[in-house]
Amino acid sequence: MKIAISGANGHVGVNLCKALVERGHVVSALVHKHAGGLQGLPIQIVRGDILDKNTLTPLIEGSDVVYHLAARISITGDKNGMVSLINTQGTKNMLEVAARCKVARFIHFSSIHAFRQNPYNEPLNESRPLVGAEGFAYDRSKAAGERAVMEAVGNGLDAVVLSPTAIIGQEDFEPSLVGKAVIDICKGKIPSLAPGGYDWVDVRDVVEAAIYACDHGRTGQKYLLSGHWHSLKEFSQMIGLHTGKKTVSVVAPMWLARIGLPFTSLYSKVAGTDPLYTSESLKIISEGNRQISHSKASIELNHHPRPFSDTMRDFLSWLKKTGRI
């Protein structure tokens, strides 16, 4: 098949491009700025912007399947409006061009953050409502993107929605926020951890489910691609287990982490880097649902996440091989 991918140079995008090429598919990849992770792959690079519909036609025209991965991730709000613009209007642009080009299937990557996390003591599955005005800017933007996809389905587009949790694994060239955390823990740059944790899923398992969705995902359906919940302390311990090095184990109380927010924000501004943590990220790790079900994806998309220890071992091996740790 001919397959078009937006956000191709991102973490999932690079892994997906490689997996599709290995299966013999013809891939066209939309790249906005950088294409470093795609170097050497036998794919067509299309320079463009999901906010400019004129650049999307060369990407999508003649394609059988479209994977829409391009998004702006944020744990610092949406001060300049780009998070909402990219995640919502960008999705609408992709949907419009895909419908006009009559693609056979549109696979949209959303996020677990598009769903309401509360009630926390009940399993979170695809029937959980999407966030509303109470959500963070990123959460609202991903929820709005999902609603746009479902509206397009109602107008005749064959589309499915995939919602991963925290993705971790190899080919993380940027790196992602999760990748940065692993590298910083390895280098001893994180003095203490916040209480709480997250559901972690291997990028390879996400890609396998995404490819399976081409033929087996049901039109108009949503699929949660979760993995395994682990606390940040367990996360750090796992890194230490596979590196043989002592890693941070001190868990600071939440009140102390909140007191440190202004200092981490100031430091990030002076250093020109992303903040180590924000009020949003603290709420995510402390209040996120710990029972995210992938039962539906297991049955319909053959999604069976591998043990987290295997994921961390292989990711650390890749980081070491590429000189990142």
ABEGO torsion letter per residue (X at the ends): XBBBBBGAABAAAAAAAAAAAAAGBBBBBBBAABAAAABGBBBBBBBBBAABAAAAAAAABGBABBBBABBBBBAAEBAAGAAAAAAAAAAAAAAAAAAAAGBABBBBBBBAAABBAOBAABBBBAABBBBBAABBAAAAAAAAAAAAAAAAAAAGBBBBBBBBBBBBEBGBAOBBAAAAAAAAAAAGABABBBBEBBBBBBAAAAAAAAAAAAAABBBGBBBBBBBBBBBAAAAAAAAAAAAGBBBBABBBBAAAAAAAAAAAAAAAAAAGBBBABBAAAAAAAAABBABBBAAAAAAAAGBBBBBAAAAAAAAAAAAAAAGAX
